[in-house]
Amino acid sequence: MNDSGSICPAQWNKLLAERYSMAVLKLDTHDEDKEIEFELDYLLPLTTSQRFELMFKKTREMLILDAKTDGHGATTEVIKRDPS
């Protein structure tokens, strides 16, 4: 905690990682209702500022990944198949 008594972002990220690191939804078939319920179970305990922090963190991660590829993904390979 910092001087004001609140949790700093690094501590918050550690707490989130400990709590949600194993939260993986596995479904045999596509079920949008279960996906939404899973997301809500994950997000509801968070405050609005914590949700925004997660959103900003993910945005930074995506920008870093995009910068590494200069905005372009890997080119697809042409596979020649043997006609036999």
Residue pairs with C-beta under 8 A, 6 or more apart in sequence:
1 7
1 8
1 11
2 8
7 15
9 53
12 50
12 53
13 57
16 54
20 42
23 38
23 42
25 34
25 35
25 38
27 34
27 35
43 51
46 54
